[in-house]
């Protein structure tokens, strides 16, 4: 039996979340396109022995900008959802 699920498209214009552990250089930057998945990863990081006692932040990227010519242009990112079938 197949169940239809909705997930955000992983595009340059899709909103995403990243985890950041306090006091680190940021480590590996992984884009999470679902907030729930990012929260699970933040909890996993918080439980690591070398992270014990540090705050794990969850950042949401809502907009981006690019400097081509003055002035700098901003673009608000939208959550784009596509459907796929999950077995």
N, C-alpha and C positions, 0 to 999 in steps of 0.2 A: 504494500500500500504506500502511496506517495502522499506527502504532505507539502502544501505550498508554504514557503517562508518568504518573508521580505527582508532583504539586506541592503545596506547602502552600496552604491557603486563605488569602487575604489579608483577614483579619478583625482586629478590634480585640483579639482574644484569641489571635492567632497569634504565635509567637516570630519574631523578626526580628533582622537584623544591620545595623549602620551603620558606616561608615568615618569616622575622625576623623584629620585631619592635625595633628601636633604644632605648637603655636604659632599656630594659626588660631582664628577664632571659630566654627569648626565648619562654616561654609559651608552648602551646600544639604544638608538632611537627607533622605537617600533610604533607605527601608526595603527591605532585600533579604530575601526570604522563603526563599531558599536560600543556605546558607553558601558554596557553591562560587561563586555569582554575586557574593557580597560579596567573596570573596577575589580574584576577577578585577578587580573595581572597585578594591580596595586596591592591587593591583599597578599598575593603570593610573595611579592617583593618584601613586604613588611614583615613576613615570617622568616625571612632568611637570617641566619645567624649573624652575618656581618652587617646587617641593617638594623638589628635589634636596637630600639630606642630612638631611631631616626624617623622623621616624618616622611611619608611618601605622598607626594602631591600628584593630583590628576589634573592635567591641563587640557582644556578644550580649545582647539583652533577654530575660530569663528570667522576669521578674515585673513587676507593676505595682501601684500602690496609689492609693487615692482617699480624700481626707478629706471625708466627708459629715458624720458625727457621730463624736464620740470613741467608741471608739478608731479609729485609722486601720485600714482593712481591706486586707490584702494578698491578691492572687490570683496563683497560679503559672500561667504561660502554657504552653500545650501546643502541640506541633507537630501541626496538623490537616492531613491529606493528602486531596486529592480527585483523582480520575482524569479525564483528558481525552484526547482523541484528537489526535495530532499527525501531520500529513501528511508 
